[in-house]
Amino acid sequence: MAEPALARQRDRIDVAPRFTAADAIRLNNLFRGTETQEMLKTLLTEQMLGEVAVVSSFGAESAVLLHLIASVDPATPVLFLDTGKHFPETLAYAKTLTERLGLTNLRVLTPDAEEIAKRDETGLRWSYDPDGCCEIRKVKPLEKALAGLDASITGRKGFQSKTRAGLPRFELDGDRLKVNPLASWDAAKIDAYFEAHDLPRHPLVAEGYPSIGCQPCTSKVKPGEDPRAGRWRGWDKVECGIHVPVADPDDPANQPAF
């Protein structure tokens, strides 16, 4: 009777994780100094990431990453979390960009209806528990969609906030890779790319929204504030949960032990 259990144990040992921290370090070193478009072309055409998808909010700067991806492979899966709380302008912009860029594999993710009914019957959970709202409307649907994938590609950039400063191109996300092709891009480079490729802007950018999430939790940004200062204003919250703040290298808690 012990043999089946032993066999199962061997199976668990023999199954290697998708990626490790060493893989993220290796890739950061491998592509250091490589232009973003060249890096993406190599990653996608040589399938270095395995099964991969782009996670896009179709927000203020999303057109840049999506254009870069479409120029390599427009059939790359694009995951969009339709939380049920987006600005109408965002939903319209998602349709516009998808058609304009020729993206052929848009996958719209929605929250589980039963869980919404149980945990957010009034639709007002964002007003007293934004973490819980993000969990059921963003984190869980994305976890389900990523279950069969080896890596995800995001549009995060280091300049967007203090908690994203120092963002690497490659990082470990559980046993998956998370790729941030625009990590080192600044606002000027983003703007120049929009102009060079005549990309349409999200209509709310001109109204003072440099970072756009769900409508109830997004406000206009004041001069001098971080671009993401309008997200969850008044709450001790800087990310929705599908990403985590970049570790502060100056924090003693993040110093290596010798």
N, C-alpha and C positions, 0 to 999 in steps of 0.2 A: 504493500500500500504506500510505501514511502517513495517509490520511484516516480509517480506522476508529480508529486510535490517537488521532488528534486529537479525534475525536468523543467517545471515552471520556474523554479529558482534560477536555473541555468539560463532560461530564456530571458529573464529580467536582467541578468548580469550581462548577457551578450548584446542586448539592445542598447546601443549608444545613444546619447542625447543628440538632438538635431545639431546644436551648436553649443560651444562653451565660451567662456570669457577669453580664452586663448585665441579662438577664431576671430572674435571682435578686434582684439589687439593686432592680430596678423593682418586683417583686412585694412585697418586704419593705417598700418605701416605700408602695406602694399600699394594703396591708392593715395598716399601722401603726395601732394603736388599735382595730382591728376585732375584735369578739368572735369567738371560735373557731368557734362554730357558724355564725355568719353568713358567715364566711370560707369554711368548707367548703361551705356551700350555694351560694355564688357560684361557687366553683371547679368544683364538680361539675355543677351544673345548667347553667352556661354553657360547660362543657367547655373551660375555660381551660387545662387541663393536657394536653389531648389524650387519648391512651389511658393510663389510670392504674390502679394497683392499690395496695391497702394491704398492707404487709408486717407481719404480726403473729406474735409469739412465743406468744400466748395465755398470757402470763406474769402477774406480780403485778398490774400496772395496765392490762393490755390491754383490759379491759372498757370503760374510759372512751372511748378512741378508737373502738373498734368500735361503741359505742352512738351516738356522735356521727355516725359514718358511716352507720349503719343508719337514723338519723332523717332523713337526707337521701336516701339511695339504698341500700337493702339489697341491691341487685344488683351493687354495686361489687365487683370481684374482691378477694378476701382471700387472700393467699399465706401459707401456713404451711409452714415447713421441718420436716418430720418426719425428724429426723436418725438415728433408730434408737437414740438415747441419752437420750430424754426421760424424765422422771419419769412413772410411770403416772398420777399425779394431773393432770399437764399434759394428757395425751391425753384424759382424762375431762372436764377443764375446757373443752377446745376444743369438745367435742361439746355440753356444756351451754350454753356461750355462743352457739354457732352457732344452736342451736334457740331459745334464749331471745330472742335479738335478731332472729331471722328473717332471718339472712344467707343469701342464696340462691346465692352464687357463691364458695364456699370451694374453693380449689385447693391440694391437698396436694402438696408438692414432696418428692421423695425422692432420695437420692444414686444415682449410677449404680452398678448392681450389679457390673459388671465392674471398675470403678475401685476399689470397696471391696475386692473380692477380691484385686486386685493390690497395693494400697497400705495396706490395713488388714485383712489376713486374720484376725488374731487379735482384732480389735476393741479393741485396747489402744493405738492410736496416740495417743489423748488423753493417756496417761500419760507419754509421752516427747517428743511433738511436737504440742502442742495447736494450733499454727498450721496444721500440715498436716492435722490432723483436721478443723478448721473449714473448711479450703479444700475438701476433698472432700465434706463433709457439709452445708455451708451455702453457701459462696461460689459454687461452680460451679453447683449446682442453681438458685440464685437468679439468677445471670447468665443462664442459659438461659431462665428464665421471664420475665425483664425484657427480653429481646432485642427483642420487638415493641412495647414500651411506651415512652411518652414521659416518664413520671414515676412516682415511688413515694411513698407516704405512710407515715411511720413514727410510732411512739409515743414517741420519745426525748424526754427532758426535761433541761433544764440543771441541775436540782438533784441529779440522780442520781449524779454524780461530778465530780471536778475536771476531768476530761478532756472533760466535756460542758458545762461552764459557758460561758455566752455563745453557746449554740447558737442559730442563726437559724431563723426559720420556713421560709425558702426557701434552699436551697443548691444548687450545681451538683454533679452526680454523673456525671462523664464529660460526655456531651452530653445527659443527662437532668436533670430537676429532681428533687430530693429535698425533700419537704415535711414539716416537723415541727410540726404544729398545736399541740402541747402544750409547745413549747419553753420557754415562760415560766411554765408552771404549776408551783406548788410542791406539797409533800406535803399541805398543808392543803386546797388546792383540789381535789386528786385525791380525798381522803377525803370531802370535802363532796359531790362529784359522785356517788360511790358511794352515799352515804346518800340524796341527793335522788332518785335514780332506782332505789333498791333493787336495786343490781346485786350479783350473787353474787361473792364473793371467791375467788381461787385458794386452795385448801385449805392450801397450804404457807406462806402468808403468816403465819398464826397460829402456825406452828412456828418462825418466825425467819428466813424467807427473803423479804426485800423485793425481791429480784431473782432471777429463776428462769430458768436456761438448761438445758443438758444435765445430767443427774444426776451424772456423774462429775466435772464441773468446777464444781459449784455447792455452796457450803457456807453455813452459817448466818452471819449478820452480828452482830458484837458491838456493844454500845451505843457510840454516838459515831462509828462508822465510816460511810463513804459507803454508800448503799444497794447499790452494785455491788461492794463490797469482797469479797463472797463468791464472785465470779466469777474463776475461774482463780487461786485463792489460791496464793501461792508462786511464781507465774510473772510475768515482766515482760510482761504481756499485759492489755489493758483492753478490747479489742473483738474480736469474732469474725472480723472481716474484711469483713463486709457494710457496716459503718460504719467511719469513721476518727475518731480523737480530734479535737476542735475545736482549731484552731490557737490557741496562747497569744499574745495580743496583746503581752504583755510580753517575749516571747522576741525577742532581737535578730534572729534568723533570719527572723522574720515581719514585721519592720518594712519599710515601703515604701522603695524606693530613689529618691532624688531626683537 
